[in-house]
């Protein structure tokens, strides 16, 4: 896992992760927007990078970084008194977003370099898009018609997929790729003890 360590140390990877933070987004509890983090002097950015390197080495994510503010936005359908009629948005601290972006960026590159992802997996991957997936479906349909074979499709839409995922089992699935560098606990640390507060609702006028 030397490659992973080198990627975290790489200042270009850090800068790329910083640029990927979207502008014009509401800040979290820290009140710091993404534009401010990008505009601070280079020496301050380097200091933040060094801090993130220490966090990677120790596998510890500060607990107060993981606090977020939740806003409920009305879906324009359903009773206003039913929480299911609202879409929740978590406003995370900017440094926490940079930290998780750096980890995500690093793991994504590692997965691509080592061909860990199936060619059928196109979601959130560079140079993969919906058109390619549609071509795969069309090719499958044409083959089934040509060879007179039956074909079946299953469409699944999970409700609250993130909230209902067993994160402990997910970490076990990731463990095989981290057993040599003992970094599974780092992924666990980024999500454990997360706290949401300041629940607000935005109702139709």
Legacy VTK file of the C-alpha trace (Angstrom):
# vtk DataFile Version 3.0
C-alpha trace
ASCII
DATASET POLYDATA
POINTS 205 float
0.000 0.000 0.000
2.995 2.279 -0.527
1.125 3.793 -3.470
-1.723 4.935 -1.185
0.701 6.598 1.222
2.495 8.350 -1.649
-0.813 9.572 -3.034
-1.780 11.150 0.296
1.626 12.851 0.465
1.317 14.147 -3.098
0.624 17.883 -3.076
-0.956 17.634 -6.555
-3.508 15.144 -5.242
-4.273 17.494 -2.353
-4.717 20.471 -4.688
-6.912 18.430 -7.012
-9.101 17.369 -4.084
-9.350 20.998 -3.017
-10.405 22.119 -6.515
-13.113 19.428 -6.591
-14.923 21.170 -3.727
-17.909 22.825 -5.388
-18.337 26.594 -5.203
-21.534 28.363 -4.143
-22.399 25.751 -1.524
-23.786 26.554 1.921
-21.201 26.058 4.693
-21.552 23.661 7.602
-21.336 24.424 11.339
-17.844 25.897 10.930
-19.247 28.705 8.746
-16.384 28.318 6.248
-17.328 28.100 2.585
-15.328 26.204 -0.023
-14.212 29.371 -1.816
-12.459 30.647 1.318
-10.516 27.417 1.719
-9.319 27.705 -1.879
-8.331 31.371 -1.478
-6.153 31.150 1.646
-2.365 31.623 1.195
-0.347 28.655 -0.062
1.527 28.251 3.229
-1.783 27.781 5.063
-2.900 25.241 2.490
0.364 23.353 3.004
-0.244 23.371 6.757
-3.707 21.866 6.238
-2.188 19.221 3.969
0.349 18.315 6.668
-2.491 17.980 9.176
-4.336 15.611 6.842
-1.168 13.548 6.410
-0.974 13.173 10.210
-4.634 12.142 10.278
-3.936 9.535 7.602
-0.955 8.203 9.556
-2.851 7.998 12.851
-6.237 7.018 11.430
-7.936 9.635 13.603
-10.557 12.101 12.391
-11.414 14.909 14.862
-14.870 14.324 16.294
-15.964 17.950 15.941
-15.169 17.821 12.227
-17.898 15.218 11.803
-20.698 17.452 13.101
-23.124 18.619 10.428
-26.200 20.785 10.117
-29.253 19.161 8.568
-31.773 21.058 6.457
-35.080 19.590 5.328
-36.378 20.733 1.937
-40.013 20.143 1.053
-40.473 17.861 -2.004
-43.569 19.770 -3.119
-45.718 16.695 -2.536
-47.199 14.939 0.463
-48.401 16.413 3.750
-46.167 19.109 5.220
-46.433 17.450 8.629
-44.884 14.199 7.358
-41.074 14.073 7.526
-41.108 11.728 4.498
-42.298 14.717 2.444
-38.919 16.372 2.918
-35.484 15.736 1.450
-32.679 16.062 3.965
-29.411 17.791 3.127
-26.436 17.602 5.470
-24.182 20.655 5.555
-20.762 19.337 6.578
-17.717 21.243 7.809
-15.473 22.368 4.955
-12.290 20.770 6.315
-14.168 17.496 6.758
-15.339 17.676 3.137
-11.744 18.266 2.011
-10.522 15.355 4.139
-13.105 12.888 2.827
-12.558 14.154 -0.727
-8.825 13.482 -0.403
-9.514 9.939 0.828
-12.099 9.334 -1.901
-9.794 10.691 -4.587
-6.949 8.492 -3.382
-9.034 5.313 -3.184
-10.621 6.015 -6.569
-7.242 6.347 -8.263
-6.026 3.214 -6.504
-9.074 1.289 -7.744
-8.541 2.476 -11.323
-4.778 1.834 -11.373
-5.234 -1.695 -10.028
-8.364 -2.475 -12.090
-10.446 -3.189 -8.991
-13.704 -2.035 -10.591
-15.751 -3.979 -13.109
-16.111 -2.545 -16.605
-19.846 -2.672 -15.972
-19.470 -0.171 -13.122
-19.819 3.317 -14.599
-21.188 5.420 -11.745
-18.950 8.306 -10.657
-16.084 7.158 -12.893
-14.152 9.299 -15.348
-14.587 8.433 -19.031
-17.664 6.355 -18.181
-21.148 7.643 -18.858
-24.780 6.714 -19.410
-24.303 6.360 -23.182
-21.867 3.469 -22.660
-24.322 1.743 -20.343
-27.140 2.163 -22.853
-24.907 0.646 -25.536
-24.296 -2.355 -23.256
-28.048 -2.805 -22.796
-28.706 -2.543 -26.540
-25.939 -5.045 -27.303
-27.403 -7.471 -24.784
-30.890 -7.100 -26.283
-29.564 -7.610 -29.813
-27.649 -10.736 -28.777
-30.732 -12.154 -27.056
-32.820 -11.544 -30.189
-30.147 -12.995 -32.504
-29.786 -16.216 -30.526
-33.473 -16.334 -29.540
-32.674 -16.308 -25.853
-34.878 -14.983 -23.056
-33.704 -11.875 -21.266
-34.662 -10.542 -17.864
-34.140 -7.148 -16.256
-34.320 -6.205 -12.590
-34.690 -2.587 -11.533
-34.093 -1.784 -7.867
-34.660 1.587 -6.209
-33.578 1.639 -2.569
-35.240 4.042 -0.166
-32.748 5.885 2.060
-29.972 3.686 0.686
-27.167 5.440 2.574
-28.917 5.440 5.922
-29.915 1.772 5.676
-26.475 0.478 4.661
-24.751 -1.682 7.268
-21.489 0.253 7.504
-19.796 -2.459 9.584
-20.358 -5.000 6.802
-19.275 -2.438 4.228
-16.004 -1.964 6.095
-15.503 -5.729 6.123
-15.889 -5.720 2.343
-13.240 -3.014 2.090
-10.918 -4.724 4.564
-9.339 -7.017 1.969
-7.800 -4.001 0.221
-6.512 -2.489 3.469
-5.241 -5.437 5.496
-1.618 -4.785 4.570
-1.599 -1.156 5.648
-4.103 -1.347 8.522
-6.134 1.593 7.205
-9.591 0.107 7.614
-9.875 1.910 10.953
-9.260 5.214 9.153
-12.377 4.749 7.024
-14.303 3.788 10.137
-13.018 6.875 11.951
-14.301 9.234 9.270
-17.922 8.125 9.871
-18.096 7.029 13.501
-19.686 9.407 16.001
-21.129 11.660 13.323
-23.560 14.161 14.797
-26.240 16.181 13.066
-27.807 19.219 14.682
-29.590 22.439 13.855
-32.479 20.754 12.059
-34.267 23.267 9.865
-37.247 22.891 7.558
-37.898 24.854 4.398
-41.611 24.960 3.688
-43.415 26.185 0.587
-44.508 29.797 0.813
LINES 1 206
205 0 1 2 3 4 5 6 7 8 9 10 11 12 13 14 15 16 17 18 19 20 21 22 23 24 25 26 27 28 29 30 31 32 33 34 35 36 37 38 39 40 41 42 43 44 45 46 47 48 49 50 51 52 53 54 55 56 57 58 59 60 61 62 63 64 65 66 67 68 69 70 71 72 73 74 75 76 77 78 79 80 81 82 83 84 85 86 87 88 89 90 91 92 93 94 95 96 97 98 99 100 101 102 103 104 105 106 107 108 109 110 111 112 113 114 115 116 117 118 119 120 121 122 123 124 125 126 127 128 129 130 131 132 133 134 135 136 137 138 139 140 141 142 143 144 145 146 147 148 149 150 151 152 153 154 155 156 157 158 159 160 161 162 163 164 165 166 167 168 169 170 171 172 173 174 175 176 177 178 179 180 181 182 183 184 185 186 187 188 189 190 191 192 193 194 195 196 197 198 199 200 201 202 203 204
